[in-house]
């Protein structure tokens, strides 16, 4: 079975994203533990781990992390000058693209506007997936939450 180059790149991106999140959590736990050690405070490592997990879930699920990233896009997102050219080349060659994500539409839309330096224009295509999601979930994908 031959693996396509784009699938390999996607797998690499996904695995590097997961590794990055694990690094963030590990660094946060290490900083908190170091604080307790330096202050000579007693602590239970299980509770530190649980509290860090709960905090990360809260800022993600509440939308705080999404809004924070969008508000400080240049600080948190790294532009790739070749991204627009790459996506345009795929479109020009008749390729159909879709983005599978569990992030809200307003967040992905804001990221892409920043990355591609363009505003969504009238006539830009919304994918069938977005329309289906609206019908199934009752979520208006073009509104900011």
Phi, psi and omega per residue, in radians:
X1 nan 2.208 -3.110
X2 -1.655 2.294 3.116
X3 -1.636 2.302 3.132
X4 -1.253 2.693 -3.128
X5 -1.107 -0.675 -3.125
X6 -1.187 -0.625 3.098
X7 -1.144 -0.704 3.109
X8 -1.093 -0.729 3.126
X9 -1.131 -0.706 3.117
X10 -1.121 -0.755 3.117
X11 -1.077 -0.724 3.128
X12 -1.116 -0.763 3.123
X13 -1.073 -0.799 -3.124
X14 -1.107 -0.791 -3.114
X15 -1.201 -0.607 3.115
X16 -1.233 -0.587 3.089
X17 -1.142 -0.759 3.114
X18 -1.114 -0.762 3.121
X19 -1.067 -0.696 3.123
X20 -1.078 -0.775 3.128
X21 -1.126 -0.667 3.092
X22 -1.120 -0.703 3.107
X23 -1.087 -0.741 3.134
X24 -1.056 -0.848 -3.123
X25 -1.087 -0.774 -3.127
X26 -1.098 -0.742 3.128
X27 -1.140 -0.715 3.120
X28 -1.110 -0.787 3.105
X29 -1.081 -0.778 -3.137
X30 -1.070 -0.728 3.121
X31 -1.108 -0.738 -3.139
X32 -1.162 -0.791 3.112
X33 -1.061 -0.747 3.130
X34 -1.069 -0.683 3.087
X35 -1.045 -0.817 3.133
X36 -1.111 -0.710 3.129
X37 -1.130 -0.846 -3.132
X38 -1.069 -0.634 -3.122
X39 -1.493 0.006 -3.124
X40 0.964 0.763 3.113
X41 -1.779 2.487 3.063
X42 -1.334 2.531 3.108
X43 -2.719 2.772 3.074
X44 -1.919 2.068 -3.073
X45 -1.019 -0.558 3.116
X46 -1.066 -0.734 -3.127
X47 -1.223 -0.620 3.074
X48 -1.069 -0.836 3.141
X49 -1.055 -0.817 -3.131
X50 -1.107 -0.736 -3.141
X51 -1.131 -0.720 3.108
X52 -1.107 -0.784 3.102
X53 -1.032 -0.807 3.139
X54 -1.088 -0.729 -3.134
X55 -1.116 -0.777 3.135
X56 -1.108 -0.771 3.111
X57 -1.080 -0.717 -3.122
X58 -1.099 -0.880 -3.085
X59 -1.160 -0.484 3.102
X60 -1.365 -0.888 -3.073
X61 -1.207 -0.516 -3.125
X62 -1.364 -0.252 -3.096
X63 1.596 -0.061 -3.141
X64 -1.026 -0.743 -3.112
X65 -1.179 -0.685 3.131
X66 -1.113 -0.838 -3.130
X67 -1.132 -0.658 3.119
X68 -1.122 -0.735 3.128
X69 -1.149 -0.784 -3.139
X70 -1.127 -0.635 3.139
X71 -1.202 -0.478 -3.127
X72 -2.133 0.724 -3.047
X73 -0.816 -0.841 -3.112
X74 -1.087 -0.453 -3.131
X75 -1.375 -0.600 -2.993
X76 -1.870 -0.375 -3.105
X77 -1.953 2.408 3.134
X78 -1.848 2.094 -3.135
X79 -1.283 2.515 3.040
X80 -2.088 1.896 -3.066
X81 -1.031 -0.388 -3.095
X82 -1.543 -0.155 -3.078
X83 -1.058 -0.869 -3.125
X84 -1.062 -0.798 -3.141
X85 -1.053 -0.715 -3.131
X86 -1.122 -0.840 -3.141
X87 -1.124 -0.687 3.112
X88 -1.136 -0.714 3.116
X89 -1.074 -0.749 3.119
X90 -1.106 -0.762 3.130
X91 -1.109 -0.767 3.136
X92 -1.081 -0.497 3.122
X93 -1.535 0.129 3.063
X94 1.442 0.214 3.139
X95 -1.305 2.449 3.064
X96 -1.722 2.243 -3.081
X97 -2.074 2.612 2.984
X98 -2.556 2.780 -3.137
X99 -2.064 2.126 3.114
X100 -1.778 2.037 -3.076
X101 -2.630 2.740 3.031
X102 -1.809 0.178 3.105
X103 -1.468 2.628 3.121
X104 -1.158 2.663 -3.077
X105 -0.988 -0.794 -3.076
X106 -1.018 -0.557 -3.132
X107 -1.281 -0.863 3.140
X108 -1.113 -0.719 3.108
X109 -1.059 -0.793 3.123
X110 -1.109 -0.716 3.100
X111 -1.081 -0.810 -3.096
X112 -1.176 -0.664 3.075
X113 -1.043 -0.760 3.130
X114 -1.152 -0.831 -3.074
X115 -1.139 -0.662 -3.075
X116 -1.696 -0.078 3.140
X117 0.915 0.838 3.060
X118 -2.545 2.666 3.085
X119 -1.607 2.568 3.086
X120 -1.190 2.196 -3.062
X121 -1.814 2.757 3.043
X122 -1.023 2.331 -3.128
X123 1.712 -0.228 3.026
X124 -1.065 2.451 -3.096
X125 -1.358 2.368 2.917
X126 -1.743 2.382 -3.065
X127 -1.247 2.769 3.086
X128 -1.043 -0.578 3.124
X129 -1.033 -0.697 -3.137
X130 -1.156 -0.707 3.141
X131 -1.163 -0.771 3.120
X132 -1.096 -0.734 3.134
X133 -1.060 -0.716 3.129
X134 -1.090 -0.758 -3.115
X135 -1.182 -0.727 -3.088
X136 -1.353 -0.701 -3.022
X137 -1.773 -0.190 -3.102
X138 1.206 0.383 -3.086
X139 -1.699 2.248 3.066
X140 -1.487 1.883 -2.986
X141 -1.348 -0.254 -3.112
X142 -1.672 -0.021 3.092
X143 -1.654 2.506 2.982
X144 -1.333 2.428 3.099
X145 -1.407 nan nan
